[in-house]
């Protein structure tokens, strides 16, 4: 039933490496985890957070990009902050030279 709402693979660009159904399942798992915590009487505010960053290569059409001299990568940098149970709190993507 949900398959009708997921976009089909186009004939332009790189073939997908990850199935959209897997991404949707992970998203729904995060929502269920958050809802379960709230139903169990947990606080809405996280008690701690984990921050991680990653530099990734991008192409010309991949949006803003820069050069990360430390990792010698021309592309973007991703910062992700999650709470202690893995629910995403914030995601930030910017050029790697920042």
C-alpha positions, 0 to 999 in steps of 0.5 A: 500500500505504501509503495504507491507513495514512494517515487520510482527510480528515474532514468537520470542520475546514479542508481539508488544504493538504498531502498526507499522502503528501508529509509521509511522503515527507519524513520517510522522506527524513530517515531515509534521509539519517541512515542513509546518513551513519551507513553512510558512517562519519559521526558519530552526533552532529551537528557543527553545528545550525541553529535557526529560529523562526516565529510562526503564527496559531492558532484558539481550538481550536488549543491554547495561544496567546499574543500576539507583540507584535513580529510582532503575531500571536496564536498559537503560536511554533515552534522547529526545530533541524536538523543541517547536512544537514537532519535534525530534532534538536528541535522545540518549540511554545509560546505566542507570548508566551513 
